[in-house]
């Protein structure tokens, strides 16, 4: 959203989950306009990108957990914090939790909360405190127990509905996600309830700004019209009206209007109904102070040092059917993926397959040299031969299991546009291999590129690897690889 | 036999030069037009390819009239359904600007 808002957007207003993104947009716009970055940069008055803004709802960032999982953590009898989650996940390898990537509001706010907890602060998180060795060690310990990162809450909820507790025991989300789940899934579909655990160390909030963009300062873009300003103001007034604030409360958000009682009859925070006890309007007891943009940037950067590292194999179809535009788009998508992997300890390998394994690049840390080598190899990929899909996945899994890197997230990202026709191994061999490993098996993401891919087989492989199956075409394959990269 | 002496007729020369000039001009114009069409076709084909496979073509900018009162809002995926419903209610009020333009809010999930 921030990137789109910088370059002739197809919208005149934005409403991200957190005003953190408005700060980022301001910073990026200032850097773009003034040609400078950082605190020294400034843009002339009247050329700001963001105009009027209003906040119309809030929701604290909580640890959403199945009620049974929450009780294992001591909820509701004792307060639960990040360290408790980490301890349980360390003692019980079957306990699975995650927070979304820091490219989402929930993920970034949870990460900031972890840094606050690590620094032992609730206010004034400074760059020094965020980068202190004790803070980094604390965050690293918590992050080491994460199952994977990934997309936002809406994708997590979708998978929870499909897979239940097999998918995750707990995850970071806005409180509103818990309320909505209990109403739509627990009450109506008979699923177990989720409960909101408010971290005892304190929580940050999403604050749902609605901001008007002042377009037109670039020569090649249309200006926001006076009438659009009027519509913005009318809609902002509408959202903050008493009636709509009540509607937002009914939908699970806390209204921006603090005069509205949260526990009135009919409210999701009332003592009756499916959400009774699952959320608590008196919580969080401690609200953390939102750090400034500079500290947020520092946290995002040092988080890469503390996050769980990744070992990921890109298994890529380079068979004859991939010739032409498909191989061109694949090269671009893989390049985007490799460039997204920025963790100093993340390792990436690649297996190209055709009749057999055409090229095998073992896992390597993505430092400057290795990244350049891999990009050259990607650029040199050519399409020819058959489709030894299972053999290639088998080779990737076997190598990951042989390395037994318990600290890292092991993953395989497989893409094909065709049907298996050249492998020596069969699906059952891959299944046996996955079961034979000592630790947690690698997560396998599968991508069907185009209409001719064997979706049934790809779904089966993703299921074996506890990952996901996705479809892509030439227009969105790059975006899909970018999304998958957020899981690591 | 007396060899007849050939003498150039100035009128005839002028006509010949004129015809030659006309033919050359015709070929030049035709060549220029064919070349232009050819180059345009190449460019169009390249654009089509670039667009279809999403390389570095410039994004198509959204346009609106100078008096437009339609506001498009990019919204986070979690909030989008809620704001979509509220935008629908807002649009149902049929508000207009002082110059009579209908106020309309569109929500796109980002």
Boltz contact constraints between the chains, C-beta under 6 A:
constraints:
  - contact:
      token1: [A, 1]
      token2: [B, 74]
      max_distance: 6.0
  - contact:
      token1: [A, 1]
      token2: [B, 110]
      max_distance: 6.0
  - contact:
      token1: [A, 8]
      token2: [B, 61]
      max_distance: 6.0
  - contact:
      token1: [A, 10]
      token2: [B, 62]
      max_distance: 6.0
  - contact:
      token1: [A, 11]
      token2: [B, 72]
      max_distance: 6.0
  - contact:
      token1: [A, 11]
      token2: [B, 74]
      max_distance: 6.0
  - contact:
      token1: [A, 12]
      token2: [B, 71]
      max_distance: 6.0
  - contact:
      token1: [A, 12]
      token2: [B, 72]
      max_distance: 6.0
  - contact:
      token1: [A, 13]
      token2: [B, 71]
      max_distance: 6.0
  - contact:
      token1: [A, 13]
      token2: [B, 73]
      max_distance: 6.0
  - contact:
      token1: [A, 14]
      token2: [B, 74]
      max_distance: 6.0
  - contact:
      token1: [A, 15]
      token2: [B, 73]
      max_distance: 6.0
  - contact:
      token1: [A, 15]
      token2: [B, 75]
      max_distance: 6.0
  - contact:
      token1: [A, 16]
      token2: [B, 76]
      max_distance: 6.0
  - contact:
      token1: [A, 17]
      token2: [B, 76]
      max_distance: 6.0
  - contact:
      token1: [A, 152]
      token2: [B, 77]
      max_distance: 6.0
  - contact:
      token1: [A, 153]
      token2: [B, 78]
      max_distance: 6.0
  - contact:
      token1: [A, 154]
      token2: [B, 77]
      max_distance: 6.0
  - contact:
      token1: [A, 154]
      token2: [B, 78]
      max_distance: 6.0
  - contact:
      token1: [A, 225]
      token2: [B, 66]
      max_distance: 6.0
  - contact:
      token1: [A, 225]
      token2: [B, 68]
      max_distance: 6.0
  - contact:
      token1: [A, 227]
      token2: [B, 67]
      max_distance: 6.0
  - contact:
      token1: [A, 227]
      token2: [B, 69]
      max_distance: 6.0
  - contact:
      token1: [A, 227]
      token2: [B, 97]
      max_distance: 6.0
  - contact:
      token1: [A, 227]
      token2: [B, 101]
      max_distance: 6.0
  - contact:
      token1: [A, 228]
      token2: [B, 71]
      max_distance: 6.0
  - contact:
      token1: [A, 230]
      token2: [B, 97]
      max_distance: 6.0
  - contact:
      token1: [A, 231]
      token2: [B, 69]
      max_distance: 6.0
  - contact:
      token1: [A, 231]
      token2: [B, 71]
      max_distance: 6.0
  - contact:
      token1: [A, 231]
      token2: [B, 103]
      max_distance: 6.0
  - contact:
      token1: [A, 232]
      token2: [B, 71]
      max_distance: 6.0
  - contact:
      token1: [A, 234]
      token2: [B, 95]
      max_distance: 6.0
  - contact:
      token1: [A, 234]
      token2: [B, 103]
      max_distance: 6.0
  - contact:
      token1: [A, 235]
      token2: [B, 90]
      max_distance: 6.0
  - contact:
      token1: [A, 235]
      token2: [B, 105]
      max_distance: 6.0
  - contact:
      token1: [A, 238]
      token2: [B, 90]
      max_distance: 6.0
  - contact:
      token1: [A, 251]
      token2: [B, 82]
      max_distance: 6.0
  - contact:
      token1: [A, 325]
      token2: [B, 53]
      max_distance: 6.0
  - contact:
      token1: [A, 329]
      token2: [B, 53]
      max_distance: 6.0
  - contact:
      token1: [A, 474]
      token2: [B, 53]
      max_distance: 6.0
  - contact:
      token1: [A, 475]
      token2: [B, 54]
      max_distance: 6.0
